[in-house]
Amino acid sequence: MGGSAVISLYLLGLGPERKVKCYNRYFVNEYVFHTEEYEHGRKIYNNGVCIKGSTSSEFEVDYYGRLEEVIEL
């Protein structure tokens, strides 16, 4: 095993990182999405999301929902 592979294996063995960064908005492809809490009391909302789904069956199931949290791992 190379040195970087050993380090990666060691870090993997430590488990998940306990620190995360939380945001109340997210910028992607020139769009801005806000969490529901951030938009509370505002006239315009932009917290709805759609994720194109794909399953092992012949049916694709899309997810529609509202942005509740933005977490960076």
HELIX and SHEET records of a PDB file:
HELIX    1   1 GLY A    3  GLY A   13  1                                  11    
HELIX    2   2 GLU A   36  GLU A   39  1                                   4    
SHEET    1   A 2 LYS A  21  TYR A  23  0                                        
SHEET    2   A 2 VAL A  70  GLU A  72 -1                                        
SHEET    1   B 2 ARG A  25  VAL A  28  0                                        
SHEET    2   B 2 TYR A  31  HIS A  34 -1                                        
SHEET    1   C 2 GLY A  48  ILE A  51  0                                        
SHEET    2   C 2 TYR A  63  ARG A  66 -1                                        
END                                                                             
